[in-house]
Amino acid sequence: MWDDGRHKYNVSSFIGEIDELLLGERFSAFDQSTLDNLIGTLRQRGNSNATINRKMAALSKLLRKAHKMGDIHSLPEFRRQKERAGRIRFLERDEEARLFAAIKTRSEDAYRLSVFLVDSGCRLGEALGLIWNDIQEHRVSFWITKSGRSRTIPMTERVKEVIKLPPTEGRRPKGPFTKLSQAQFRAIWNDAKAEVGLGADDQVVPHILRHTCASRLVQGGIDIRRVQMWLGHQTLSMTMRYAHLATNDLDGCVIVLETPRSAQPAGKCEGSMFSSPVTTPSSPTAERKQRDETAAAKESPKAPRKNSKTK
């Protein structure tokens, strides 16, 4: 039911823990109270809502399969637990330089892969699964993706360089990064990050390169829809996690807040959604002109009234 990889390993662990909590009980129906008790036990164990959601997603998929096969005849309602939007960690330029230098001393292939990941924003599995036919001229296509939707993006100059394999003897590999496995790359990554003083930061994992790419796109003024297309997110809500980094459009607000109203140039309020004909003051010249016109109208003699009667 799950493809080979780290996710499958995690799912196996989740299912094993749930089996332990249910004490190996056999059942033909999985009712709502059983599910609620299971979630309560996980919470007592210190599981966060995010962790509970991952475990319940695995259980839900397993039970739906069992229901289709006729092994159970009723399913509970799986309600997603509310998750907090945590802080997104990304690499600063100097952190990237130090980390990549340490990776390069250990493995040229791992270094090339690191550069590709941070400039393309793809997932580790997507990069490792690339074959040469996926790279055409200045673009790279990802066919095997988490969302199941393929996408094609242009390559940076740096990416164009790192996908070129150094001249070696022997048969050419199937793709630019097929010499590495996920386990090998993660081992090199962990050694390198420990060397540069990032070993204690549990958020500095290979996936941080995807966050770094997304953050740089948003901070560079790329609109959120294009960032979604670049990353291959299935929904815009996933990309909106980076929207708070797009603060350039708010810079004009600081000028308004720091400048007293009396010191703002005349006419700035005209046409504003907050201006009002009652509260907007007129200029002194206009007020004098209006007073003179009113006084002149009062002093001018009245024209004689015409008599409609004929003599």
C-alpha positions as CSV (number, residue, x, y, z in Angstrom):
1,M,0.0,0.0,0.0
2,W,3.0,2.3,0.5
3,D,6.0,2.9,-1.7
4,D,9.4,2.0,-0.4
5,G,11.2,4.7,1.4
6,R,11.3,6.6,4.6
7,H,7.6,7.3,4.6
8,K,6.9,3.6,4.5
9,Y,9.3,3.0,7.4
10,N,7.4,5.7,9.4
11,V,4.0,4.2,8.6
12,S,5.2,0.7,9.7
13,S,6.2,2.2,13.0
14,F,2.9,4.0,13.4
15,I,0.9,0.8,12.7
16,G,3.0,-1.1,15.1
17,E,2.4,1.4,17.9
18,I,-1.4,1.3,17.2
19,D,-1.4,-2.5,17.3
20,E,0.4,-2.4,20.6
21,L,-2.2,0.1,22.1
22,L,-5.0,-2.1,20.9
23,L,-3.4,-5.1,22.5
24,G,-3.7,-7.2,19.4
25,E,-7.5,-7.1,19.6
26,R,-9.4,-8.6,16.7
27,F,-12.5,-6.8,15.5
28,S,-15.0,-6.7,12.6
29,A,-16.0,-3.1,13.2
30,F,-13.9,-0.1,14.3
31,D,-16.3,2.3,16.1
32,Q,-15.9,5.9,17.0
33,S,-15.3,5.3,20.7
34,T,-12.4,3.0,19.9
35,L,-10.9,5.8,17.7
36,D,-11.4,8.5,20.3
37,N,-9.8,6.4,23.0
38,L,-6.9,5.7,20.8
39,I,-6.3,9.4,20.1
40,G,-6.7,10.1,23.8
41,T,-4.0,7.6,24.6
42,L,-1.6,9.0,22.0
43,R,-2.1,12.5,23.5
44,Q,-1.4,11.2,27.0
45,R,1.9,9.8,25.6
46,G,2.8,13.4,24.6
47,N,2.0,13.2,20.9
48,S,1.4,16.5,19.3
49,N,-1.7,17.1,17.1
50,A,0.6,17.0,14.0
51,T,2.0,13.6,15.0
52,I,-1.5,12.2,15.8
53,N,-2.7,13.4,12.3
54,R,0.2,11.4,10.7
55,K,-0.6,8.3,12.6
56,M,-4.4,8.6,12.0
57,A,-3.8,9.1,8.3
58,A,-1.9,5.7,8.2
59,L,-4.6,4.0,10.2
60,S,-7.4,5.5,8.0
61,K,-5.8,4.2,4.8
62,L,-5.3,0.8,6.3
63,L,-8.9,0.6,7.6
64,R,-10.4,1.8,4.2
65,K,-8.5,-1.0,2.5
66,A,-9.8,-3.5,5.0
67,H,-13.3,-2.2,4.4
68,K,-13.0,-2.6,0.7
69,M,-11.8,-6.2,1.2
70,G,-14.8,-6.9,3.5
71,D,-12.7,-7.6,6.6
72,I,-14.6,-4.9,8.5
73,H,-18.1,-3.5,7.9
74,S,-18.0,0.0,9.5
75,L,-15.6,2.9,9.7
76,P,-15.3,5.8,12.2
77,E,-15.1,9.4,11.2
78,F,-11.5,10.6,11.2
79,R,-11.4,14.3,12.3
80,R,-8.2,16.1,11.6
81,Q,-6.7,17.6,14.7
82,K,-5.9,21.3,14.6
83,E,-2.2,21.9,14.0
84,R,-0.1,25.0,14.8
85,A,1.7,26.6,11.9
86,G,5.2,26.2,13.2
87,R,8.3,28.3,12.3
88,I,9.8,27.5,9.0
89,R,13.6,27.2,9.1
90,F,15.6,28.0,6.0
91,L,19.3,28.4,5.4
92,E,21.0,31.8,5.2
93,R,23.6,32.3,2.5
94,D,26.5,31.9,4.8
95,E,25.1,28.8,6.3
96,E,24.6,27.3,2.9
97,A,28.2,28.1,1.9
98,R,29.7,26.5,5.0
99,L,27.4,23.4,4.9
100,F,27.9,22.8,1.2
101,A,31.7,23.2,1.5
102,A,31.7,20.5,4.3
103,I,29.5,18.2,2.1
104,K,31.9,18.7,-0.9
105,T,34.9,17.5,1.1
106,R,33.0,14.2,1.7
107,S,31.3,13.6,-1.6
108,E,31.3,15.4,-4.9
109,D,28.0,13.7,-5.8
110,A,26.4,14.7,-2.5
111,Y,27.5,18.3,-3.1
112,R,26.0,18.4,-6.7
113,L,22.8,17.0,-5.3
114,S,22.7,19.7,-2.5
115,V,23.1,22.5,-5.0
116,F,20.4,21.0,-7.3
117,L,17.9,20.7,-4.3
118,V,18.3,24.3,-3.1
119,D,18.0,25.8,-6.6
120,S,15.2,23.6,-7.8
121,G,13.2,23.3,-4.6
122,C,12.4,19.7,-5.4
123,R,12.0,16.9,-2.9
124,L,15.0,14.5,-2.3
125,G,13.1,11.6,-3.8
126,E,12.2,13.6,-6.9
127,A,15.9,14.4,-7.5
128,L,17.2,10.9,-7.0
129,G,14.5,9.6,-9.4
130,L,15.6,11.8,-12.3
131,I,16.8,10.2,-15.5
132,W,18.6,11.9,-18.4
133,N,15.4,12.0,-20.5
134,D,13.9,14.3,-17.8
135,I,16.4,17.0,-18.6
136,Q,15.8,18.9,-21.9
137,E,17.8,22.0,-22.8
138,H,17.3,24.5,-20.0
139,R,14.5,22.7,-18.2
140,V,14.0,19.7,-15.9
141,S,10.8,17.7,-15.5
142,F,9.7,15.8,-12.4
143,W,7.4,13.0,-13.3
144,I,7.4,11.0,-10.0
145,T,6.1,13.4,-7.4
146,K,4.4,13.2,-4.0
147,S,1.2,14.9,-5.4
148,G,1.1,12.6,-8.4
149,R,1.3,15.7,-10.7
150,S,4.2,16.2,-13.0
151,R,5.8,19.6,-13.4
152,T,8.6,21.3,-15.4
153,I,10.8,24.1,-14.3
154,P,13.7,26.1,-15.8
155,M,17.2,25.5,-14.4
156,T,19.5,28.1,-12.9
157,E,23.1,28.3,-14.3
158,R,24.4,26.6,-11.1
159,V,22.0,23.7,-11.7
160,K,23.1,23.3,-15.3
161,E,26.7,22.9,-14.1
162,V,26.0,20.4,-11.3
163,I,24.0,18.0,-13.4
164,K,27.0,17.5,-15.7
165,L,28.8,14.4,-14.5
166,P,32.6,14.6,-14.2
167,P,34.4,12.4,-16.8
168,T,34.7,8.9,-15.5
169,E,35.5,5.5,-16.8
170,G,32.8,2.9,-17.1
171,R,29.1,3.0,-17.9
172,R,27.1,6.2,-17.6
173,P,24.5,6.0,-14.7
174,K,20.8,6.2,-15.4
175,G,20.5,9.7,-14.1
176,P,22.5,12.6,-12.7
177,F,22.1,11.5,-9.0
178,T,21.3,7.8,-9.2
179,K,24.7,6.9,-7.7
180,L,23.4,8.1,-4.3
181,S,20.6,6.6,-2.1
182,Q,18.6,8.6,0.5
183,A,20.4,6.9,3.3
184,Q,23.8,7.7,1.9
185,F,23.0,11.3,1.4
186,R,21.5,11.8,4.8
187,A,24.5,10.2,6.5
188,I,26.9,12.6,4.6
189,W,24.5,15.5,5.4
190,N,24.5,14.8,9.1
191,D,28.3,14.5,9.3
192,A,28.7,17.8,7.5
193,K,26.2,19.7,9.5
194,A,27.8,18.5,12.8
195,E,31.2,19.8,11.5
196,V,29.9,23.3,10.8
197,G,28.1,23.6,14.1
198,L,24.6,22.9,13.1
199,G,24.4,19.4,14.6
200,A,22.1,20.5,17.5
201,D,19.5,22.0,15.1
202,D,17.0,19.3,14.4
203,Q,15.4,21.4,11.6
204,V,18.5,21.3,9.5
205,V,17.5,18.2,7.5
206,P,17.8,17.8,3.7
207,H,14.1,19.1,3.3
208,I,15.3,22.5,4.6
209,L,16.7,23.1,1.1
210,R,13.2,23.0,-0.3
211,H,12.1,25.5,2.3
212,T,15.1,27.7,1.5
213,C,14.2,27.7,-2.2
214,A,10.6,28.7,-1.5
215,S,11.6,31.4,0.9
216,R,14.1,33.0,-1.5
217,L,11.4,33.0,-4.3
218,V,8.9,34.8,-2.1
219,Q,11.4,37.2,-0.6
220,G,12.5,38.0,-4.2
221,G,9.0,39.2,-5.1
222,I,7.7,36.1,-7.0
223,D,3.9,35.9,-6.5
224,I,2.6,33.0,-4.5
225,R,0.8,31.3,-7.4
226,R,4.1,31.0,-9.3
227,V,5.8,29.7,-6.2
228,Q,3.1,27.0,-5.9
229,M,3.7,26.0,-9.5
230,W,7.5,25.9,-9.0
231,L,7.2,23.7,-5.9
232,G,4.4,21.5,-7.2
233,H,2.1,22.0,-4.2
234,Q,-1.3,20.4,-4.7
235,T,-3.1,23.3,-2.9
236,L,-2.3,26.9,-2.5
237,S,-2.7,26.6,1.3
238,M,0.5,24.7,1.4
239,T,2.4,27.5,-0.3
240,M,0.8,30.1,1.9
241,R,3.1,29.0,4.7
242,Y,5.7,31.2,3.0
243,A,3.4,34.2,2.3
244,H,4.4,36.1,5.4
245,L,7.9,36.5,3.9
246,A,6.5,38.8,1.2
247,T,6.7,42.0,3.1
248,N,7.8,44.4,0.4
249,D,4.2,45.5,-0.3
250,L,3.8,46.7,3.3
251,D,6.8,49.1,3.3
252,G,4.6,52.0,2.4
253,C,2.6,51.6,5.6
254,V,5.7,52.5,7.7
255,I,5.9,55.9,6.0
256,V,2.3,56.7,6.9
257,L,2.7,55.5,10.5
258,E,5.9,57.4,11.1
259,T,4.9,60.8,9.5
260,P,2.5,62.9,11.6
261,R,-0.7,63.9,9.8
262,S,0.1,67.6,10.1
263,A,3.4,67.1,8.4
264,Q,2.0,65.1,5.5
265,P,2.0,67.0,2.2
266,A,-1.2,68.9,1.3
267,G,-3.5,67.0,-1.0
268,K,-2.3,63.5,0.1
269,C,-5.7,62.8,1.6
270,E,-7.6,63.6,-1.5
271,G,-9.0,60.5,-3.1
272,S,-8.2,58.4,-0.1
273,M,-10.7,55.8,1.1
274,F,-10.5,57.5,4.5
275,S,-11.0,61.1,3.4
276,S,-14.3,62.9,3.9
277,P,-15.7,66.2,2.5
278,V,-16.7,67.1,6.1
279,T,-13.3,66.5,7.8
280,T,-10.9,67.5,4.9
281,P,-9.8,71.1,5.5
282,S,-9.9,73.6,2.6
283,S,-7.0,76.0,1.9
284,P,-6.9,79.6,3.4
285,T,-7.0,81.1,-0.1
286,A,-10.2,79.3,-1.0
287,E,-11.8,80.3,2.4
288,R,-10.9,84.1,1.7
289,K,-12.3,83.9,-1.8
290,Q,-15.5,82.4,-0.6
291,R,-16.0,85.1,2.1
292,D,-15.4,88.0,-0.4
293,E,-17.9,86.5,-2.8
294,T,-20.5,86.3,0.0
295,A,-19.9,89.9,1.2
296,A,-20.2,91.2,-2.4
297,A,-23.5,89.5,-2.9
298,K,-24.9,91.2,0.2
299,E,-23.7,94.7,-0.8
300,S,-24.9,94.7,-4.4
301,P,-28.2,96.7,-4.9
302,K,-31.4,94.8,-5.7
303,A,-32.8,95.3,-9.1
304,P,-36.2,97.1,-9.2
305,R,-39.2,94.8,-9.3
306,K,-41.1,94.8,-12.5
307,N,-44.8,95.7,-12.3
308,S,-46.9,93.2,-14.2
309,K,-49.9,95.7,-14.4
310,T,-50.2,97.8,-17.5
311,K,-51.3,101.4,-17.2
